[in-house]
Amino acid sequence: MSLKEQISSDIKKALKAGEKERLSVLRMVNSRVLEKEVELRTSKGRDYKLNDDEVIDVITSYAKQRRQSIESYRSGGREDLAAKEEMELEILQDYLPAQLSEEEVSRIIDEAIAETGASSPKDMGTVMRVVMPRLKGASDGKVVNALVRQKLSS
């Protein structure tokens, strides 16, 4: 079963179980997936359907927005809204690859640095272009960015 089909199935289950919050988040994800499909149909054909990697990209983008909202609400003293966003983020995590530990991310970064021959902060873009596809959805870009910057600066 594809990830898109899994989301549709889970929407039905949430509807039957009366899980309003989960249903709301899954409907939003489904809506964003459909929007992305419509956007890509102009270049990839009328019947184009997103594959699992593309669906993960859509969910990752939505999760990133939730993280940014959490930070904004916390800095504004709106803990109630931050808690709601955290709950939505938790639901999204069910559909993303398992998050890697900092040690695992660090190892992948070390491999990319060795592979690219990067030696200074100027090479950060080169390293990031190698690392991010390997970590697709498995680590937050801000964390990866900070680790790459730290490793190339030392």
N, C-alpha and C positions, 0 to 999 in steps of 0.2 A: 504494500500500500504506500503510495507516495505521501509526502508530507502534506500536500494540499488536500488529498483525500482524507488524511488523518484529522486535519483541522475541521473539515466539513462534518466528519463523523462525530468529532468532539462537540461541535456546535449542537448537533441533534441531541447528544447525551446531556449536555448542560441545559438545554431547553426542557427536556423531559424531567430532569432532576431539580429544576427551578433554581439553578445557580446563576443568578442575575449578573454578578460581577464577571464571572468566567465567560458567560455568554456574550457580554458586552465586549470584552477584550478580543475574544475569538472572532466575533463579527467584524470588528475593526481590522484585525489582521487579514481576514478573508477579503474585506473590501480593498485593502491596500494591495493584496496579491492580484485581485481582478484589475485594479487600476494599472498596475505594472504590466499585466498581460496586454491590456488594450493599448498601452503606450508602445509596447514592442511589436505589436501586430503590423504596424506600418512598415517596419523594416524586415520582419521575419515571417510574414505571411498571415493570412486571415485567421487560420485555426491554431495559431501558436499558443502553447500552454507552457507555463514556467516549469522548469525542472526543480528538483529539491534544493540544489545549490542557490538558485535564484530566489526561491522562497525563503531560504535561510537569510539571504541578503536583505530581503524585505523585513523579516522579523528582527534582524540585527539592527537595522536602521530604526525601527519602531522602539526597540529596547533602549537604544542610545538616547532617543528623545525622552523616554521615561526617566533615565538617569539624570539627564540635564534638568528635567522638571523637578526631580527630587532635590537637586542642589539648589535650584532657584527658590523652591518653596521653603526649604530649610533656612536659607539666608534671609528670607522674608518673614520668618517666624510663623509659617503656616504648617505646623506639624501634622494637622489633620489631612491636608491635601498631599503632603509628602507620604503619609502612611498609605493613602489610596493609590498613589503612583507606585509605591513599593509592592503593593499587592498585585497590581497589574504587571509589574516587572517579573514578579515571581511566577505568574502564569506563563509569561512569554518564555521564561527560562526552560520550561518543559519542552519547548519545541526547538531549542537551540542545542548545539553540541555541548557536552559537558565542559565546563570552564577548566582550563589548565591551571595548575599551580604556578606560582612565580618561578619556581626552580625549573619547571618544564619549559616555560616561556623563555627563560634565561638560556637554557640549553639550545633551543631553536635559534635564538638570536646569535649565540656564539657560533653555531654552524653557519649561519648566513654571513656573519662577519668574515669567517675563514674562507667561505666560498667566494665572496666578492672581493676579498683583499682590502676591505675598508680599514682605514687607520685613523681617521680624524672625523670630527663632527660634520665636516663638509660632505662626507660620504653617507650621511644619515638617510637621504632619500633613496639611495641605491639599496641600502640594507632593508629599509621599510618595504620597498617593492618586492623583495625576496621573501620577507618574513610574513607579511599580512596575508598572502594567499594560503600559506601553510597554516595559519591560525584562524582562518575563516570562521568567525562566530565563536571561537573557543577562548578568546581573550579580549578584553576591552582595549581599544586602540590607544587610549590615553596611557594605560599601564605599559603597553608595548613601546610607545613613543618615549616614555620616561626611561625605561630600561635601556633602549638603544642609545639614547642621548648619554646616559650615565656610562655605558660601556665604551662608547667612542670618545668620551672626554677623558677617560683615565688612561 
